Amino acid sequence: MKQLKERLIESVQRNRASALLLSGGLDSAILASIDPKIMAITVRLSEYGEDKGYASQVAGFLKVKHHQRVVDIDEAIDSIPEVIRI
């Protein structure tokens, strides 16, 4: 377990990102805990929102700067070409 933790930390440090998509799930929470200075972003569809509460809790617990964005389905579909281009 210790070796897994060390490798994960090394990987995150070697591949620094400017932001993290924070769902509030275990995987994104672990990544946020490794680099708590990273900006966390949560995007959710207005019709759904299970992740919003969990993401807020994780961000608050880790004291991570957290931005949330709610989009409707039409906005999400319209943004697909831009997201693919990035």
C-alpha positions as CSV (number, residue, x, y, z in Angstrom):
1,M,0.0,0.0,0.0
2,K,2.9,2.4,0.8
3,Q,4.4,1.8,-2.6
4,L,1.1,2.5,-4.3
5,K,0.7,5.8,-2.4
6,E,4.3,6.8,-3.2
7,R,3.8,6.1,-6.9
8,L,0.5,8.0,-7.0
9,I,2.1,11.0,-5.4
10,E,5.0,10.9,-7.8
11,S,2.6,10.7,-10.8
12,V,0.5,13.6,-9.6
13,Q,3.6,15.8,-9.0
14,R,5.1,14.8,-12.4
15,N,1.9,15.5,-14.3
16,R,0.7,18.7,-12.6
17,A,-2.6,20.0,-13.9
18,S,-4.0,23.5,-13.6
19,A,-7.3,22.2,-12.4
20,L,-9.1,19.0,-11.2
21,L,-12.6,17.9,-12.1
22,L,-13.9,17.1,-8.6
23,S,-16.9,14.8,-8.4
24,G,-16.7,14.1,-4.7
25,G,-15.9,10.5,-5.4
26,L,-13.0,8.6,-4.0
27,D,-10.7,9.0,-7.0
28,S,-10.9,12.8,-7.4
29,A,-10.9,13.2,-3.6
30,I,-7.6,11.3,-3.4
31,L,-6.1,13.4,-6.2
32,A,-7.2,16.6,-4.5
33,S,-5.7,15.5,-1.2
34,I,-2.3,14.9,-2.9
35,D,-2.3,18.5,-4.3
36,P,-4.6,20.6,-2.1
37,K,-3.3,23.8,-3.9
38,I,-5.0,22.7,-7.1
39,M,-8.2,24.5,-8.2
40,A,-11.1,22.1,-8.2
41,I,-14.0,22.3,-10.6
42,T,-17.4,20.6,-10.5
43,V,-19.7,20.7,-13.5
44,R,-23.1,19.2,-13.3
45,L,-26.3,19.1,-15.3
46,S,-29.2,21.1,-13.8
47,E,-31.4,18.0,-14.0
48,Y,-29.0,16.0,-11.9
49,G,-26.8,16.8,-9.0
50,E,-25.8,14.0,-6.8
51,D,-22.1,14.9,-7.0
52,K,-22.6,18.6,-6.0
53,G,-22.9,17.9,-2.2
54,Y,-20.1,15.4,-2.1
55,A,-17.8,17.6,-4.1
56,S,-18.5,20.6,-1.8
57,Q,-17.8,18.4,1.3
58,V,-14.5,17.2,-0.1
59,A,-13.4,20.6,-1.1
60,G,-14.3,22.0,2.3
61,F,-12.6,19.3,4.1
62,L,-9.4,19.6,2.1
63,K,-9.7,23.4,1.9
64,V,-9.4,23.3,-1.9
65,K,-10.4,26.3,-3.9
66,H,-13.6,25.0,-5.5
67,H,-15.7,26.3,-8.5
68,Q,-19.0,24.9,-9.4
69,R,-20.9,25.3,-12.6
70,V,-24.5,24.1,-13.4
71,V,-25.4,23.7,-17.1
72,D,-28.6,22.6,-18.7
73,I,-28.6,19.8,-21.3
74,D,-28.7,22.1,-24.3
75,E,-25.6,24.0,-23.1
76,A,-23.8,20.8,-22.4
77,I,-24.5,19.5,-25.9
78,D,-23.6,22.8,-27.5
79,S,-20.2,22.8,-25.8
80,I,-19.1,19.4,-27.0
81,P,-17.2,20.7,-30.0
82,E,-15.3,23.1,-27.8
83,V,-14.5,20.4,-25.2
84,I,-13.3,18.1,-27.9
85,R,-11.1,20.8,-29.4
86,I,-9.4,21.5,-26.0
